[in-house]
Amino acid sequence: MTAVEVHAEVEGPDDAPVLLLSNSLGADLSMWNPQVPALAERFRVVRYDTRGHGRSPSVPGDATIDDLTDDVVALLDRLGVQQAHVAGVSIGGMTGLRLAVREPQRVLTLAALCSSAHTGNAASWADRARTVRAEGTAAIAEPVVARWLTPAHAAAHPGLVARLQAMVAAADDEGYAGCCAAIAAMDQRGDLHRISAPTLVVSGAEDQAVPPEHQQLITDLVPGARLLSLSPAAHLANLEQPDAVTAALIAHATGGTS
């Protein structure tokens, strides 16, 4: 499949190291808004919308993790970026893992947040794809967002919940379903030992979408990987623990500790 020319936004000094940010399934690049101001002081921050999300075009049919990785490689090439620090949440982290396996020379450091190497529930992803193709992303917005934040955080931030539900509903139906297929078919467990980039794995202790054992497995299989568990935090830990995630990303990409 031909790579999609994904929409991207670039902020920060032109001569700074590049930090690539990849969004979660159903979100767009605005999910990184809490992190960008601080990150852009130190990095040339490149954030993009995964195909079928935000302002990126959709492609009919099922996608693969390699397709999503091809999109990233094409984006880096388009921007003239030879090497980047890479951070992704959920499917963004899955894409980052694949990029680090396939293009080790291009990944300076890797941060995989609330992600998985193999979800192990292909049937449920296929069901979700069928629902979205039949009824649209609006049909799943409420239950999906219910797992993005802990109940207490959601109750305290109803405006955030409404914005996130609108974000999911705005995702292209076919694009979202295609990405569901990519997650369903993905099994990267046999390749993680090939990752040479310094790797930080971030886990939301209350994440029910991709529970902490998935992040523990990544940590166990990637040589030298470090695990950071955040609580309270569900699937979008960067929104519930914005300062902690920002500090961890800066420390990891600058060679410090988080």
WOKA-V406847 format. One record per run of one state. SS is the DSSP state (alpha for helix, beta for strand, coil for the rest). FROM is the first residue (numbers start at 1). TO is the last residue. If there is no record, write none. Layout:
BEGIN
<<SS FROM TO> <SS FROM TO>>
END
This chain:
BEGIN
<<coil 1 7> <beta 8 11> <coil 12 17> <beta 18 22> <coil 23 28> <alpha 29 39> <coil 40 43> <beta 44 48> <coil 49 64> <alpha 65 79> <coil 80 83> <beta 84 89> <coil 90 90> <alpha 91 102> <coil 103 103> <alpha 104 106> <beta 107 113> <coil 114 121> <alpha 122 135> <coil 136 136> <alpha 137 139> <coil 140 140> <alpha 141 146> <coil 147 150> <alpha 151 156> <coil 157 157> <alpha 158 170> <coil 171 172> <alpha 173 185> <coil 186 191> <alpha 192 194> <coil 195 197> <beta 198 204> <coil 205 211> <alpha 212 221> <coil 222 225> <beta 226 230> <coil 231 236> <alpha 237 240> <coil 241 241> <alpha 242 253> <coil 254 258>>
END
